[in-house]
Amino acid sequence: MNRLRDSASLYLRQHADNPVAWWPWCDEAIAAARESSRPILLSVGYSACHWCHVMAHESFEDPDTAAVMNELFVNIKVDREERPDLDRLYQLSHQMLTGQGGGWPLTLFLAADSLAPFFAGTYFPPEPRHGMPPFTEVLRRARAWHDSKPDDVASIGQRLDAGLQAMQTQREPEDGVDDAALITAAAGHVTQRANREHGGFGGAPKFPQAPQLAMLPRLARLAGRPELAEFQHFTLDTMARGGLRDPLDGGFYRYCVDHDWTIPHFEKMLYDNAQLLPLYADAARRGDDDWLKTCAEGIVSWLRDDMSDDTGSFAASIDADADGEEGGFHTWTPAAARAELDDAQWRVAETVFGLDGPANFEGRAWHLTRRGGPEGDGPELDAAIKRLRRARARRVAPATDHKRLASWNALAAAGLARAAVSLGRTDWLDRADRAFAFIQEQMWDGETLHAVHANGAAYNAGTLDDYAFTLDAGLALLEGRWSDERLVFCQWLADTLLLRFFDNDGGGFWLTDERVDVPMQRLKVTQDDATPSAAAIATRALQLLGWLTAVPRYLAAADLALRAARPDILKYALGHASFVTALADAMAPPAIVSVTDDGTAAAAAMVVTARRHDAVHCFTRPGPGPSRASVCIGNHCLPPVSTAAELEEQLQNRD
């Protein structure tokens, strides 16, 4: 009996017709495993995942494979986007068991009593391939080992449990390593890993790694290394001109399979675009770069046209596959493109998008990339893009996962708000407001922030990501548009973070709410992933809220969290980029500018002046005249000023 048909999760419903007797993760499934003395086969993935679809078609839809699974295991399917806590725990377990990074689909075999895995892998083929055994052989061997070696299975679980517990133990920073040395180490790690030819870090596969890119301007300023900010600008430009960006709708794909940003996996994720938006907008502001501004505008257009609905909130993702094929929706042949364009449009598009060169996708099709400079930009190219997009819309489109995730919508709200401030777009701020309002009105019940909203209901208790990212978004919106009510909600989020997630003994933040039961161990996670470390975002948000409201407990908690993260920063600074940024803010606090806005030109001029500067947070609050601006840096405040020229002088001389 497959129990996924009524699930709110699109990913689970995609497996509802499998002959596998799938369960969702629930107490009943675990009880069934324990009562039948069968181990659990846990399969974790998400709806936009190409290789998840491949394994589903090859194995989960095959009656013979399903019969083996049903006979030997209790089979549980998990949407990693709905349960990031389970995904993080079992990805880490996979890494400890195999010595290799995980991914999706994630396949684990769990002992029913402890819920600890005793064997783990990712994708398994139906037949022997590339040194991997067939999936049915893996199934039989795993069950035989479970039955014949119960002591070994228990021992593996105990060692995993001990290893996970050791990872949460507070470690003291090494003697003689101060904060300046950590910043120097971070700059050195960037230099070692930076790909000077194509941008980004390392080789294939190439991910945008937004948290690392976000760190670079702050690190450049503190380390006195302006070339790091220049490298960020170069990477943003190179990614956008390559195949990571969809030139027809403006959205970015999840990653490229090659080292030079040519061919992506074609899924588009809300979290990537949410993080890239403020990077492009701020880089456009700093460099007065119209192309990067166009890229920021393209992301907002994609969010509006492809990801939003009348609630103002945003869907989670768009699938890599369409009509059973990866890339079929997005790729072209020269003949197909030529048929949609007039002569002038074709002459420009053929050159700009490489349609006059060899096929770049599997030797048979063309994925549109924009190599080179601004040559070809103009009305003919704009018209060609519109026509090609209209033509593409007639194809079978990839599926959109319409569930709303609090954490990812918060990332989008924060990205829109920061981009709006950078480029002066009040319409973007309106969109950020609506997304944030959806979280507050539909996903918060006054006591708990829920992680998921689908089919008209919110469910699953929020993790640290949900609370931290929502707090960060609320503060970003306060910079764009002050609201006393929103400040109160931000303070509730901060207080809840400290009450339910903060480790008062060792410092730092737990991934899960203290009121939520988790298998094996409650985790702390300091390292960035595709999204920034929620612990680091919580730390930065508490810093900013503490400086803004002069509440000492927020700053004290942020200091303790930074202390707990220092050994990890020292060990691998590039992987802890969000904590490096938090450390930089602690060492050289950004200026907090508060402007009393009486609606006059003088107040507006002071706001514009403040927002021209890096490492500045500017908040405007309505009030009676005369307008004034106050600058505070850490716990030190400067005398109030009443003109833009005076404010400029204070900000110029703050260092």
N, C-alpha and C positions, 0 to 999 in steps of 0.2 A: 504494500500500500504506500503510494507516494503521497506525502503530506504537505506538498509545497504549493498546491494549486491556489489556495486562498491567501498566500503570503502577500504582504504589501511590497516586498522586495522584487523588483524586476528580475534580478539575477536568479533568485530562487524560483520565480515563475518560469524562467527560461528552461528549468529542469523539471517542471511539473509533469511533463509527458514522458520522461525517461522511464524505462522499465525498472530502474533502481528504486528500491523502497526508501527513498530519502526522508529524513526527518530534518526539521530546522533544529538549531541548537536550543534545547529546552530540557527541563528536569525530567520530562516523560521519556525522552530519548535516552538520557543517561541511565534512568531507572531500568529501561528495557534492556540495555546492554548488561547491566549488573545482574538482572534477574535471569538472563539467558546465558551468562558466563561467556558472552562474546565480546571481543574487543571492538573499538569504535574506529571506523574509517572516517576521518575528517577531511573534507574537501573545501578549500577556501578560495574564493575568487571574486570577480565583480563583472558587471554586465558588459562593460566596454572592452574586456580583455580578449585579445585575439586567440592566444594559446589556450585560454579557458574554453573557448568555443571549439577549438581543434580537439581537445581531449574529450569534450562532451560528444562531439560527432563520432569520434573513433571508438570510444569506450562506453560512455554512459548511455548512449542510444542503442548500443549493441545488446540484443537480448542474451546472448551467451555470456558476455562479460558481466552483465547485470545479474544474471543468475548466480555467478560465483560470488559477487559482492553481497547479494542478499543472503546466501547460505552461510557465509563466513563472518559477516560483520553487521553491526548496526551502523548504518551510513548516515552521516550528518553533513549537511551543506550549510556553509556560512558565507554571507555577503560581507566581505571585509570592510566595505564602506559603512555598513550599519554597525558592525562590531569591531572597530579598530583595536579595542583592548584585546580581544581574542586573537586577532591577526598578529598584533605585535608580539604577544606572548609566544605564539606558535612559530612565527618567523624566527624569533630569537632561539627557540628550542631547535628548530631545523638547523640553524647555523652552528649551535653547540654540538649537535649530533653528527653533522656531516663535515664540518669545517669549511663550509661554503655558504655564500649568500643564498637567500631563498628567492621568492618571487611568486608569481601566480600563473597557473593554478598551484596552490600549495596542497600537498597530499601527505597526511600524517596518519599513523596508526597509534591509537591511544589505549592504554590499559584502562578498563572501565572503572576500576576502583579509585585510582589516583588521578585520572585524566591526564597523566603524563605520557608523552609520546615515547615509543620504543623503537620506531623506525620512521624516517621522514624522507621526502623527496618533493619534486615539483611536478613537471609534466612527465608522464610515462606513455610510451607509444604502445599500440596494440600488438606490434610485432617487434622483434629485435631490430634496433636501429641506433647507429652512432654510439655503440657500446652500451646501450641501455637495454635491460631485459624487457620482455613484453609485460604489460600490466597484469594480465591474469597470472603470470608466474610470480610477480611481486605479491599479489594477493595471497596466493597459496603459501608462499614461503613465509610471509609475515604471520599468517595464522598458525602455521606449523611451529614456528619459533615461539609464538606466544603460548601455545599449548604445551610444548615440550620443555621449555626453559623458563618456567615462571619465576624462578629466583633471579635469573639474568634480567628478565623484564622489569622486575621490581627494583633491582639494583640500578638499572639505567635511570629509572624514574627518580630514585633517591639522589643519584649523582646530579641529575639535571636540577632537581629542586635545590640542592646545596649550592650548585653553581649559580643559579639565579639569585639565591639569597646573598651569596658573596658579592654579586654585582651591585646589590643595593646598599652594601655596607659603606659607610662614610670613610673616605680616604683623606689623609691630610696632604696638603700641597708639599712638594719637595722643598727642602731647606734651600734658601738662597735664590728661589725663583719668585721674583716680584711681578707685579702686573705689567710693568714695562717690558719685561722679558717675554711674557706671554704675547703681547702685541707684536714684538719683534719676531717671535716664532710664527705667529699667524701670517705676517707679511712674507716670511721665508717660505712657508708652505704654499702660499699663493704663487710665488715666483717659481717654485719647483714644479707645480702642477699645471700652470697656465700654458695653454696651447697658443703660441704666438702667431701661428699661421692661420688657424681657423677659429680662434676664440674658444671660450669654454675651458673645461678642465679635462685633460687626458684624451684618450682615443675613443673608439667605438665600443659600445653604443654611447651616444652623446645625449645627455639630458640637460635641460636648461639650468638646473640647479640654482633656482632663484634665491634661496637663502644665502648662498655663497656670493652671488652677484650683488645682493643687497648689502652685504658687508663691506664691499670694496671702497665706496666713497668715504665711509666713516673710518675705515682702517687707513686709507690714504691720508686723511687729515691728521689722524693721531700719530701715525708712524712717520709722517713727513715724506710720503712716497706717492707723489701725484700720478706716477705712471700706473698705479693700481686703479685709480678712477678712470684713467684713459683706457685701460684694458677692459673695464666694464663697458664703456661706450663702444669699443671695438667689438666686443662679444655680442652686445645687443644688436648692433648693426648687422653683423655677419649672420646671426641666427635668423633675423628677419628677411634677409635677402636670399637665404637658402630655402631648403624644403621644410623647415620646422614650422614656418608660417604659411597658412593658407592664404594666397594672395586674392582669392575671390571673396572670402567672407571675413578675413582679418583675424581669425582665431589661430591659436598655436596648438600644434599636436603635442603629444606627451613626450616623445623622444625620437631621435633619428638612429638608424641602425648603422650608420657609417660615421667616420671621423670628421667629415666636412659639411655636415648638416644638409645632405642631399635628399635622402629617402627616409621618411618617418614610418613608425607604426602609426596608423591613421586615427587612433582614438584621440578625442579631445576632452580634456578634463577641466572642470571649473577651477580647481585649485591652482593649476599652472597659470591659466590666464589671469586669475585674480591676483596672483603674485607678480606677474610680469607687467601688468598694467601700470602700477605706480613707478616701477623701474623705468619704463619707457617714457612716462610723462615727466619724471624728474630729470632724467638724462636729457630730454628734449629742452627742458627749461634751462638747465645748466649750460648746455652746449648750443642753445638757440638753433636746434636742429629740426628742420621741418619734416624730414623723413621719419625720425623717431616719433615726432608728434603724430604723424600719419599712422604709425604703428599703434600708438596708444588709442587713437580714434577708432582704428579697426577693431581692436579688442572690445571696446565699448559697443560698437555696432554689432559684433558677434554676440555679446551678452544680451543685447536688446532683441535682436532678431531671432536668434537660435536657441537661447537658453532661458528666456524669461516668459512669464505669463502675466495675467492681469493682477496677480497678487504682488508683483514686483520682486518676488524671490526668484532663485535661479536653480535650474536642474543640475544634476550631478555630473553627467558625462554624455558624450556621444560615442557610439560604438566604432570600433575599428573596421568592422565588416559590414557589408551591405549585400543583400541577396546572396549570402553564402560566400562572398568573395572579399578579400581584403584589398582595398585600394581601387576597386572598380568604380565606386562613386566619384573618386577624386581625380583619377588619371585620364589622360586624353591621348588621341592620335592627332597628328597635324591635320589630317583630313577632317576629323570631327570638329576641331576648333575652327578651321578655315570655313566650314559650312555655316558657321554662326556669325561671321564677321564680314564687314565690307572691306574693300581693298585697303583703305587707309588704316583701319583698325588692325587688319591682319599684318600689314607691314611692320607695325610697332610690336604687336603681341608676339609675332614669330621670333623676333630678335630678343625681346626682353625676357621671354619665358623659355628660351632655348628650344623652341619647336623646329628650328632649322638645324639642330644637331642630332646626334644619335639618341635612341631611346634610353632613358635612365632608370626605368622601373622594369626589372626582370627581363630586359632586352626586348620588350614588346610594347611598351607604353611610355608616356611622358608625364612625369609629375612636375607641375609648374613650379619653377624656382626663379628667383630674381637675382642673378649674379651681376656684378658691376655696379656702377654709380647711378646717378639720377637720369642718365640718358633715356629718352623714351617717355619720361613722365609728361603727362599733359592730358588734354581732353580726349584724344584718340585712345590712349591706354585706359583711361577711366571708363570710356564707353565700351571698350572691349571687355573689361572686367565685368561690367554689369551684364553684358550679353552672355558671356560664358557662364556667369552664375545663374542666370535665368534658364539657360539650357541645361545646366547640371541639375537644377531643381526638378526637371522632368524625369530624372533617373530614379531608381529605387534607392531611397535614402537609408543611411544607417539609423539604427534605433537610438532614441534618446532615453536615458534613464531619468525620469521626471521626479524621482524622490528628492526631497529637500534635506540637506544636511546642515545642521546649525554651524558647524565649524567652517565648512566651505563657503556658506553664505556669508558668514562673518568675514572671511578672507576677502570675498568679493566686495562687501560693503566697505571694508577698510581700504581696499585698493581703489575703489571708485572715489572715496572721500579724499584720499591723498592725491590721486591724479587730478581731482577737481581743484584742490588747493594749488597744486603746481601749475596748472594751465588755466586757472580762472574760469572753470566750467561749472556754473551753478546747476545746469541741467544734470550733470553727472552726480552732483551732490544730492539732487532730488532722488536719483536712482538709488544711491547709497542709503538715503533715509528710508526708502520704501523697503529695501531688503532687510535693514536692521529692524524696522518696525514689524516685519513678518516674524522674525526670530522672537522678538519680545512679546508679541501678541499671540502667536500661534504655537510657540515651542517652549514657552516659560509659563508655568502654572502658579507662580508666586513663591514656590518652594524649590522647584527643580527645573533646571534647563534640560530639555530633552534633546537627544542627538539627531533624531530622524523625524521627518514629517512626510507622510504618504497616505493616499486614499482618505484625505480629510482628517487624519489624526496624527498626533505626535506621540512618539514612543521611544523606548530605550533611554535610560538615564545617561546624561551627558558625561563625557570624559573630560580630562584636563583640556584637551584641544577645544572643546565646545566653549568652556568657560573662559579660557585664556584668550582665544581668538575673538570671542564676542566682547570681552572687556577692551581688547585692543581696538576693535572696530568702533566701539562707543567713544573712546578717546579721540580717534581720528575724526569722527563726526563732530565732536565738540570743537575741534580746531576749525572745521569748516563752518559750523553753525551752532552757536551756543544754545543749550537747553538745560535749565535747572533740573527738570525731571530726568533727563538723560544722565546727568551727573549722579543723581540719586541711584539710578539703576546700576551705573558703573561701580559705585561704592558697594552696592549689594553683591555684585559679581566678585569684587575684590575680597570682601569679607567672607564670602562663601568659599573662594579659593583657599583662603587661610584656614577656614574652619574644617573643610572636608578633604583638602588635597595636600596641604602643606605638612612637611615632616618637621615638627618642632624640635625633635631631638637631633637629627642629622642634617637638617636643612634640605632644601630642594622640594620637589613636588612629585607626588604619586600620580600615575596615569589615571587611576580610577578613584571614584568617589568612595569615601570610607564606608558608606552605607551599602555598597554593592559587593556581592560575593563574587570572587574571581577564582578560577582554578589555579592550582599550584601557588604562584607568588604574585603579590602586588608589586608592580614594576615602577621604577623611575627611569625616565628616558631623557637624556641630555642631548643626544646627537640629532642633528637635522636629518630629515628624510626628504621625500618629494615636497613635503610641507615643513615649515620651520618647527624646531623643537618647541612644543607647547610650554615646557618649563622655562625656556628662554624668553618666549613671548610674555608669559606671566611675569617674569622677572622685570622685563622692560616696562610693561604696563604698570606694575606696582611702583617702579621708580618714578615714572611720569606722574602717576596719580598722587604719589607722595609729595613730589615737588609742587604740583598744582594745588593741593589741598592742605599742605603742611601737616600731614598726618604721619607721625614718626613710625608707627607700626608697619606701614607699607614699605617704607625705606629700609627698616630693619629686616623684614622678611626678604626683600630683594638682596640685601647684603649677604644674608645667610645662604640664599640660593646660589649666589655667585661663588661664595666660598666652597660650597659643595661641588660646584662644577669645575673649579680650577684644575684639578688633576686631569680631568677629561680634556679640557682645552689644551693643556700642555702636551698631552699624549697625541692628540690629533686635532689641531686647531681648525683646519679646513672643514672637517666634518662637524664642527661645533661653531659654525659661522654665526648663528644667531646669538650664541652666548658670547662670542667675541665682540659682537656689536653691543650687547648689554654691558660687557666689561668696559668697552670704550666709553659708553655713556657714564659709567660710574667714575672712571678716571678723569674724564673731561665733560662734565655735565652740559647738555645742550641748554641754550638760553630759553627760558620760559617767558614769553612776552604776553602781557595781559593789556589789551587795549579797551578802554571805555569808549564805546561807539555811540556818539550822539547824532549820528547820521550826517555829519559834516564831511566836507572834502578833506579836512585835516585828519580826521580819524581814518578815512579810507587810505590816505597817503601813508600813514604809519603802518597800516596792515600790509600794504604793498611792499613797503621797505623791509618789514620783518621777513616776509615770505621770499624775498630775493636771496636770503642767506641760507647756507647749509647749517645743520645742527641747531635749528631754531624751531620751537613750537609756539605758534601764535594763536592766542585765544581772544576772541572779541566778545565783549559782553555789553548789551545795551545799557545805557545809563544817561543821566543828564550831563549837559556840557559843563565846563569845557572838556573836550576829549583829552585823554592822557594815556600814556603808555608806561608800564612798569616792566623792568627787566630783572628777572631773578636767575641766578646761576648757582645750582645746588642750594645751599642754605644762605646764600648771600644775595641781597637785593640792592639794586642801584636806585638813585633818586628818580622819581617819576619825571617824564618829559612830555612836552606838548606839541612838538613838531617832528616831522619826518627827518629833518636834518639832525636834530639832537639824538633821535633814536639810531640813526645810521652811525653816528659817532660812537655811541655806546656799544653797538654790535661790532663795529670795526675794531674797537680797542679791548674787547672782552678777553682776548688771549694774553 
